[in-house]
Amino acid sequence: MQEYSPGILGEVRFARQDGGYYVQLYSQEGTPVGKTGLWRSEAKAREAARRLAEKLAGE
């Protein structure tokens, strides 16, 4: 798990069937709070997760 924003952690996962990466985001308590779309590279999925985590933290 990696911290993407204060209080928001994420885990990179590979969707074998779809052939891409996505990041599932969780709160500090372990509750799912969001998920990125599917990306071809792990780096792009991590960047999308960072942007989504910033947006979620701002709410």
N, C-alpha and C positions, 0 to 999 in steps of 0.2 A: 504494500500500500504506500502511496505517496500523497503528501499533503499538497493540494492544488490552491487552496485558499484557507485563511484561518478558520478552523472548524470543519473543513470539508476535505475528506480523503477520497482517493480514487484508486481503482484497480484496472489495469489494462487487460483486456481479454481479446482473444482471437476467435472470430466467428468462422470456423472452418467451412461450414456449408456455404457462406457468402463470400469467403475469401478476403476478409478485411479485419481491421481492428476497431474496437470501440472502448470507451472508458465508462465504467459504472461508478458513479459518485455516491458517497455515503456521508452522513453526519458523524460527529464524534461518537454518538451513541450506537452507531452501526445501522441506522435506518437509511434505506436507499432514498436519495433526494433528486437524482437525475441520471441521464445517460446520454452520451454523445451519439451522433450518427455514425455510420460505418465509413471508415477511411482505409485507403489502400496501404498507407504506411503508419507505423506505430508513432512516429514523430508528429505527424499531422493529427492523429487521434489525441495525443497528449496536449497539443496546442489548443485543440477544440475544447478539451476538458478544462484547461486553464481559463479560457474565456467564459465557459459556462459556469465554472465555480465562482468567478468574479461576479457574474451576473446574479447568481443565487445568493452570494454573500451580501450583495447590495440590497436585496429585498427585505 
